């Protein structure tokens, strides 16, 4: 396709048509993949809910139980993941063991 003779407006229109077609094909590909996965799961007798909740299939958004609690303010808790809260740092800087905060 020779694009050198197209006007800027025609090129923008073509670009929009391409975007719409790509979106349509991506949607079709996604639906086809879902159907194939479902067919495979059904062929081996695995319920879809088991497939999605399989061990090792951890996604973001799950909650983690708190492991540490501030004795001065029990509403302040920390899971032990990520950055240490200020109250944990202060506790440790005072020379106290982290196990003193463990729930």
C-alpha positions in Angstrom: 0.0 0.0 0.0 1.5 3.3 -1.1 0.9 5.9 1.6 2.9 8.7 0.0 -0.1 10.1 -1.9 -2.5 10.1 1.0 -3.4 13.3 2.8 -2.8 13.8 6.5 -6.6 13.4 7.1 -6.7 10.2 5.1 -3.7 8.8 7.1 -5.4 9.7 10.4 -8.6 7.9 9.2 -6.6 4.9 8.2 -4.9 5.0 11.6 -8.2 4.9 13.4 -9.4 2.1 11.2 -6.3 0.1 12.1 -6.8 0.8 15.8 -10.4 -0.5 15.6 -9.4 -3.6 13.7 -6.6 -4.4 16.1 -8.9 -4.0 19.1 -11.5 -6.3 17.4 -8.9 -8.9 16.6 -7.4 -8.8 20.2 -10.9 -9.3 21.6 -11.4 -12.3 19.2 -8.1 -13.8 20.1 -8.8 -13.4 23.8 -12.2 -15.1 23.5 -10.6 -17.9 21.4 -8.0 -18.5 24.1 -10.6 -18.6 26.8 -12.6 -21.1 24.9 -9.5 -23.3 24.4 -8.6 -23.2 28.0 -12.1 -24.1 29.1 -12.2 -27.0 26.6 -8.9 -28.3 27.9 -10.1 -28.1 31.5 -13.3 -29.8 30.6 -11.6 -32.5 28.7 -9.5 -33.5 31.7 -12.3 -33.1 34.1 -11.0 -30.1 36.0 -13.6 -27.6 37.2 -12.8 -24.1 36.1 -12.9 -22.8 39.7 -10.2 -25.3 40.6 -8.2 -24.2 37.6 -8.3 -20.6 38.6 -7.7 -21.2 42.3 -4.7 -23.6 41.7 -1.8 -23.5 44.1 0.9 -21.2 42.8 -1.7 -19.0 41.1 -1.4 -16.1 43.5 -2.4 -12.8 42.3 -2.2 -9.4 43.9 -4.9 -8.2 46.2 -4.9 -10.9 48.8 -4.6 -10.0 52.4 -1.8 -11.0 54.7 -2.2 -11.4 58.4 -0.5 -8.9 60.6 2.6 -10.4 62.4 3.5 -7.4 64.6 1.5 -5.0 66.8 2.6 -1.7 68.4 2.2 -2.2 72.2 1.7 1.5 72.6 -1.1 1.6 70.0 -2.7 -1.8 69.2 -4.4 -0.3 66.2 -1.0 -0.1 64.5 -0.1 -3.4 63.0 2.5 -4.6 60.4 2.6 -7.7 58.3 6.3 -7.9 58.3 6.4 -7.1 54.5 7.5 -4.0 52.9 9.1 -1.0 54.7 9.1 -1.1 58.4 6.7 1.4 60.0 8.3 4.2 62.1 7.1 2.6 65.3 9.0 -0.6 64.4 12.2 1.3 63.6 12.0 3.2 66.8 11.5 -0.1 68.7 14.5 -1.7 67.1 16.7 1.5 67.5 15.9 1.3 71.2 17.7 -2.0 71.3 14.6 -4.1 71.7 14.1 -7.4 69.8 11.4 -7.5 67.1 9.9 -10.6 68.8 8.6 -8.2 71.4 6.2 -6.9 68.8 5.1 -10.3 67.5 1.4 -11.0 67.7 
